[in-house]
């Protein structure tokens, strides 16, 4: 049951990441009113990518504990 929830959460995170990346690529001005050049867009994507790596590591750790928990209950 927890593995299904884990997959649902991962799909939600993927949708959030993709929509955030699309938003960062198509916006012309940021919240401060600064025009978004290619360099600024790429740096914003790099920050989002670093956040994705952090979330991925947390998800991998959660999956490890879910898998370990299910193995203990089956023995």
Secondary structure in CASP SS format (residue, H / E / C, confidence):
PFRMAT SS
TARGET T0000
AUTHOR 0000-0000-0000
METHOD secondary structure of the structure
MODEL  1
X C 1.00
X H 1.00
X H 1.00
X H 1.00
X H 1.00
X H 1.00
X H 1.00
X H 1.00
X H 1.00
X H 1.00
X H 1.00
X H 1.00
X H 1.00
X H 1.00
X H 1.00
X H 1.00
X H 1.00
X H 1.00
X H 1.00
X H 1.00
X H 1.00
X H 1.00
X H 1.00
X H 1.00
X H 1.00
X H 1.00
X C 1.00
X C 1.00
X E 1.00
X C 1.00
X C 1.00
X C 1.00
X C 1.00
X C 1.00
X E 1.00
X C 1.00
X C 1.00
X H 1.00
X H 1.00
X H 1.00
X H 1.00
X H 1.00
X H 1.00
X H 1.00
X H 1.00
X H 1.00
X H 1.00
X H 1.00
X H 1.00
X H 1.00
X H 1.00
X H 1.00
X H 1.00
X H 1.00
X H 1.00
X H 1.00
X H 1.00
X H 1.00
X H 1.00
X H 1.00
X H 1.00
X H 1.00
X H 1.00
X H 1.00
X H 1.00
X H 1.00
X H 1.00
X H 1.00
X H 1.00
X H 1.00
X H 1.00
X H 1.00
X H 1.00
X H 1.00
X C 1.00
END
